[in-house]
Amino acid sequence: MQQKLKEVYSLEQLALIEDAKHNLIKEIKNAKLDVDHKTIAHAIDFAALAHFKQNRASGEPYILHPIAVAEILIELNFPCNYL
């Protein structure tokens, strides 16, 4: 799936997505949530591919928004089934 992401995103966009993904997984680990990190990473990659043509008004890839929302939910101690 990484190869497909490289085909549809610019290097800059891909770096933003990878940073956001790694930060989210780090937050999940720090919060000691019972979540499979590989599943989360795969879901983010899958969603990034599904929404590769969508950008926010800022020009950033859309997928950054749901990743940011997931980080907020972790900070607010929402149950992990909301992630």
C-alpha positions in Angstrom: 0.0 0.0 0.0 2.9 2.3 0.6 3.9 2.2 -3.1 0.3 3.3 -4.1 0.5 6.2 -1.6 3.8 7.2 -3.2 2.1 7.2 -6.6 -0.8 9.5 -5.7 0.7 11.9 -3.1 3.6 14.4 -3.5 6.6 13.8 -1.3 5.6 16.7 0.9 2.0 15.4 1.3 3.2 11.9 2.1 5.6 13.3 4.7 2.7 15.1 6.4 0.6 12.0 6.4 3.4 9.8 7.7 4.2 12.3 10.5 0.6 12.5 11.5 0.3 8.7 11.5 3.4 8.3 13.6 2.3 11.0 16.1 -1.1 9.3 16.5 0.4 5.9 17.1 2.7 7.5 19.6 -0.3 9.1 21.4 -2.1 5.8 21.4 1.0 4.1 23.0 1.4 6.9 25.6 -2.3 6.6 26.5 -1.7 2.8 26.9 -4.8 2.1 24.8 -5.6 -1.5 24.0 -5.4 -0.9 20.2 -3.4 -2.8 17.6 -1.0 -0.2 16.2 -0.5 -2.0 12.9 -4.3 -2.0 12.3 -4.4 1.8 13.0 -1.5 2.4 10.6 -3.1 0.2 7.9 -6.5 2.0 8.4 -4.9 5.4 7.9 -3.1 4.2 4.8 -6.3 2.8 3.4 -8.2 6.0 4.2 -5.5 8.1 2.7 -5.7 6.2 -0.6 -9.5 6.4 -0.6 -9.4 10.2 -0.1 -6.3 11.0 -2.1 -8.1 13.5 -4.3 -9.6 15.4 -1.4 -7.8 18.3 0.2 -8.7 20.7 2.9 -9.1 24.4 2.2 -5.5 24.8 3.4 -4.4 22.5 0.6 -3.4 19.7 3.1 -4.5 16.2 2.5 -8.0 15.6 3.9 -6.8 12.5 5.9 -4.9 14.8 8.3 -8.3 16.0 9.7 -9.6 12.6 11.0 -6.1 11.9 12.4 -6.2 15.2 14.3 -9.7 14.4 15.6 -8.5 11.0 16.8 -5.7 12.7 18.7 -8.2 15.0 20.3 -10.4 12.0 21.3 -7.3 10.4 23.0 -6.6 13.6 24.9 -10.2 13.7 26.1 -10.0 10.0 27.2 -12.8 8.8 24.8 -13.1 5.1 24.7 -10.8 3.6 22.0 -13.7 2.2 20.0 -14.3 5.9 18.8 -10.8 5.9 17.2 
